[in-house]
Amino acid sequence: MLDIATFHPAQLPDSAQQAAIAHFLHAALEQYGDPLDQITACLDYALSKAAGRGGAVITATDNFGKLVGATIINHTNMGGYIPEHILVYIAVDPATRGQGVGKQLMQTAIDFLPGGIALHVEPDNPARKLYEALGFTNKYLEMRLAR
């Protein structure tokens, strides 16, 4: 059985929990991840009480209290023309993949957050099938100008 916890600006995890979440995501995201400082910045944004910021952090721990999954969703503050939320990071411990942890994290996010949720997924990421099964569609081709 998993313990699913939802953190948001009104209910903040302590600094040790925040560091553990950031380090977990950095390790578990593997080739789909970002540098630790970027994950930490995303976590800070999601948990910020500043105007125009905020979001949610959802974690899954096993019966022994070990972190086995986490996701960070940031508010975009742009309802209607852009989904209200963007799922920036989601990862499951490699030892527990295929056991429904990712699905529980995603369903909790869907149930917890009002409005639309956007996410980016690489075409070869096996999690893409989960997102499609939960109702996410590929509406646009993303294009970026990197500077």
C-alpha positions in Angstrom: 0.0 0.0 0.0 1.2 3.5 -0.9 0.9 6.7 1.1 0.1 9.6 -1.3 0.9 13.1 0.0 0.0 16.3 -1.7 2.0 19.5 -0.8 1.1 23.0 -2.0 1.8 26.5 -0.9 -0.6 26.3 2.0 0.9 23.0 3.2 4.7 23.0 2.7 7.0 20.0 3.2 10.0 20.8 5.4 13.4 21.6 3.9 14.6 18.0 4.4 11.6 16.7 2.5 12.0 19.2 -0.3 15.7 18.2 -0.7 14.7 14.5 -0.7 12.1 15.1 -3.4 14.5 17.0 -5.6 17.2 14.4 -5.2 14.8 11.6 -5.8 13.5 13.2 -9.1 17.1 13.9 -10.2 18.0 10.3 -9.8 14.8 8.6 -11.0 14.2 10.7 -14.1 17.3 9.2 -15.6 17.7 10.3 -19.3 14.5 12.4 -19.1 15.7 14.6 -16.3 17.3 18.0 -15.8 20.1 19.2 -13.5 19.4 19.3 -9.8 19.3 23.1 -9.6 16.6 23.2 -12.3 14.5 20.6 -10.4 15.0 22.5 -7.2 13.9 25.8 -8.9 10.8 24.1 -10.2 10.0 22.7 -6.7 10.5 26.2 -5.2 8.1 27.7 -7.8 5.4 25.1 -7.1 5.6 25.7 -3.4 5.9 29.5 -3.6 3.2 31.7 -2.0 4.3 34.6 -4.3 1.6 36.0 -6.6 1.7 34.4 -10.0 3.4 31.2 -8.7 2.4 28.1 -7.0 1.4 24.5 -7.8 1.5 21.1 -6.2 4.0 18.4 -5.3 2.6 14.9 -4.9 4.7 12.1 -3.4 4.2 8.4 -3.0 6.0 6.5 -0.2 5.9 2.7 0.5 5.1 1.0 3.7 8.6 1.6 5.0 8.5 5.4 4.4 10.7 5.2 1.3 10.0 7.7 -1.4 9.0 5.7 -4.5 7.4 8.4 -6.7 7.0 12.2 -7.0 5.6 14.8 -9.3 5.8 18.5 -9.5 3.0 20.5 -11.2 3.3 24.3 -11.6 0.4 26.7 -12.1 0.6 28.6 -15.4 -2.0 31.2 -14.3 -3.3 31.2 -17.8 -6.7 29.6 -17.9 -8.5 29.0 -21.2 -5.9 29.6 -23.9 -3.2 27.7 -22.0 -3.9 24.9 -19.5 -4.0 26.2 -15.9 -1.3 23.7 -14.9 1.8 22.2 -16.3 3.1 18.9 -15.1 6.9 19.5 -15.1 8.3 16.4 -13.5 7.1 12.9 -12.6 9.2 9.9 -11.7 8.9 6.5 -10.2 11.6 4.5 -8.5 13.0 2.1 -11.1 12.4 -0.8 -8.7 8.7 -0.1 -8.5 7.9 0.8 -12.1 5.0 -1.1 -13.6 3.2 -1.3 -10.2 0.8 1.6 -10.7 2.7 4.2 -8.8 2.8 6.6 -11.7 -0.9 6.1 -12.4 -1.7 6.9 -8.7 0.4 10.1 -8.8 -1.2 11.2 -12.1 -4.8 10.4 -10.9 -4.2 12.3 -7.7 -2.9 15.3 -9.7 -6.0 15.2 -12.0 -8.4 14.9 -9.0 -6.6 17.6 -6.9 -6.1 20.3 -9.5 -9.0 22.1 -11.1 -8.7 23.0 -14.8 -6.5 21.7 -17.5 -3.1 20.1 -17.2 -0.4 20.2 -19.9 2.7 18.0 -20.0 5.6 17.4 -22.3 6.7 13.9 -23.1 9.4 12.6 -25.4 8.0 10.3 -28.1 10.0 7.3 -26.9 9.2 7.7 -23.2 7.2 4.6 -22.1 5.1 6.8 -19.8 3.4 8.3 -22.9 1.0 5.3 -22.9 0.0 6.1 -19.3 -0.8 9.7 -20.2 -2.8 8.7 -23.2 -4.7 6.1 -21.1 -5.6 8.9 -18.6 -7.1 11.1 -21.4 -4.1 13.3 -22.4 -4.0 14.0 -26.1 -1.3 15.3 -28.4 -2.9 18.6 -29.6 0.2 20.5 -30.7 3.7 19.9 -32.0 6.0 21.8 -29.6 8.6 24.1 -31.2 11.3 26.0 -29.3 13.8 28.7 -30.0 16.8 28.0 -27.7 19.1 31.0 -27.0 
